[in-house]
Amino acid sequence: MEVGCGSARDSVRLAQAGRQVVVLDRAPNALAIARTFAREAGVRLCLVRGDARQLPFRAGAFGTLFHQGVLEHFRDPLPLLRENHRVLRAGGTLLVDVPQTLHPWTLLKHILIPLGLWFGGWETQFTPGRIRCVVSQAGFTVRHIYGEWMDPSLVYRLIRELGRRTGLWRLPLYPRGVRPVVLARTVDRMLLKGAAELHTGYVVGAVAVRMP
């Protein structure tokens, strides 16, 4: 199950791999986008309109539940996470992916949010310690905390977007050749076991289990 689907790209990939996937969102336009994307990919998704804090499913209905870019929009994340816990069966896996605190992306959004210019509306951010804490408070056993750098980088994205909006230049979605982020990630994992990416990436995530 994916909560807060956006385009449901990840759910579509899971369906292509043979999984049965339920997608939930409260926004009809998001579900319409997910339906179109699934139809173009030739797969079937079960699309449900509902509130993530009051999931319309029985307890223990799912083996895996994930959401990315969702939890940060809730001022109190615990009701959502406790609902995640309720609908997962014993031994089920939860994946939560949220913005990381120590990143220029966070500074940019806190400039734009008060001006009403941030595309995602109000949102917060998490350190690795905080995401571990809130997921644990909801009753889960956290197995892994990870971080991920922005690829392509924030600077490249801003330059690409400026060119697109002004019509002065067009850059590809990803820069050609060796991407600096990929190279840095490789070095970090070899030398620091991913510690640099964990604490400075633009997202941080938790993989957790609902214990019996």
N, C-alpha and C positions, 0 to 999 in steps of 0.2 A: 504494500500500500504506500502511495505517495500522498503526503498531505501538503496542500498548497502547490499546485502542479506547474504553474507558469505555462510553458509550451509542452510539458510532459515529455521532453526529449529522452530523459533517462528511463522513464516508464516504457516508452516505445522500444528502447533498446532491450529492456528486460523482457518485453513481450516477444520481440524477435528471437530472443534466446530460449523461448518456450515457457516463460513464466506466466502465471495468471496474475494480472495486475489490476488493482483498484486504485483509481485516482480521485481524490477529493479536493474540491475548492468551493469557496462560497461565492465566487464571481462567475456569472454565466459566460462572460466573454472569454475567461481563461479556459473554461471547459470546452467552448466552441473551438478555440485554437488547438487544444489537445485533441479534439475529435478530428479536426482537419489533418493534423500532423499524423495521427495514427492511421487514418484512411489512406493518406499518401504513401505511408510505409507498408501498407497492406497487413496491418495487425489490428487486433481487437482489444480495446481497453474498457473496463467497467467504469463509467464516469458518474460520480455522485456529487450532487451539490449539498454542502453541509458546513457546519461550524466545527472547526478543529478542536474546540473546547468541549463540545458535546457530540462526539462521534456517533453516528447512527448505526452502530454495529454491536453485536454481542461481545461479551468478554472472551478473550482468547481466540478471536477470529483470525488473526494473522500471524504468520511466521516471521515476517520482516516488515518493518515500517521505517520510512525515511522522509526527511524534509530538509531542504536546502534553501537558505535565504528566507526563512519563515519566522523562526523563533524570535529574531531580533525585533519584530514588529509588535511584540506583546510586552507591555510594561510589567506584567507578572507572568513569567514563563511557566510556572509550576502547574496551573490548571491544564494547559496543553500537554505538558509532559506526563502528567498523571493519567490523562486520557490515553496517551500513547501506551503507557504501562498497562492499562486496563484491557485494551483490545489485543495486546500481544499475548500469545500463548507462552507457557513456561518454556524457557530456553530460547525464546524469540529474540531477534536482533533489532536494535534501534540504531539508526545513523542520523546524527544531527550536524548540520553544517551552518556556521554563522560567521559574520564579519569579525575579524580579529582587531584588538584594540590598537596595537602599535604598528599602524600603517598610515601612509599619507592619505589613503582613501578615507579613513576615519576623520582626519582633519578637514578634508574637502567637504564631506557630507555635513559636518557640524557647522560649517560656514553657510551651506546652502539650505539646510533644514529650516532655520528661523526665517529665511527669506521666502519660503514656500517654493523653492526651486529644485528640491531634491526629488528625483523621479519616484523614489520608493515611499514618500511620506515620512512619518516619524519612524525612527529605528534607533536601536542601541547597538552595542558591540560587546565582545567577550574576550577575556584573557583565557589562556589554556586552563588556569586554575578555576576560573569562574564557571566555565562550561562543564568542567568535571564536577564541580560542586552542585550545580542546579540539576544536572542529570542524576546524580546520586541521591539528591533530596527527593526526587520523584520515585525512588524505589529501585532504580537500576544499579547493576554492577558494571562500572566502566572498565572496558577491556583495553581501549586504546584511545589516545588523543593525538591528533595529527594537525599539521599546518600545511598551507599551500600558498606559494607565491603567485602573483598575478602573471598570467602568460597569455598574450604579450604584456609587457610592463605598462604601468599607469602612464608614463611619459609617452610611450608609443601610441597608446589608445587616445590620449588627449590630442596629439598631433594628427592622428588619423581622423578623429571626429572634427577637428577644426577645418581640415581640408575638405571634408565632406560637406560641412555646413556652408562654407564660403565658396565652394566650387573651384578653389585654386589648385588643388591636387587630390589625387586618389591613391590611397595606399591599400595594399592587400590586408585581409583580416589578420594574417600573421606575417611578420617580416620574413623576407627570403633569407636563405642561408642558415647558419648556426644561430639559434636563438640564445641570447645571453642568459635568460631565465633557466633554460634547460641545462646549460653548462654550469651555472651556479648551483642548481639543485643537485646535480651529479656530484660536484665537489663537496657540498654540504653533507650529503649522505655518506660519502666516503670518509670524510674527516671528522664530522661532528654528529653522525648518525641522525641527521635531520633536525638537530636542535635549533639551528639558525632559522630554518623555514618555519618551525613550529611557533617561534616567538615573534617573528617579523612578517609572516605571510599575511595576505589580505583576508584569508579565511582561516578559521580553526574549527575542528570538528571532533566529535566524540562517537566512538563505536561502543555500544553498551548492550547488556543482556538482561532480560527479565528472568531472574532466577526463580526456581520452584519455591 
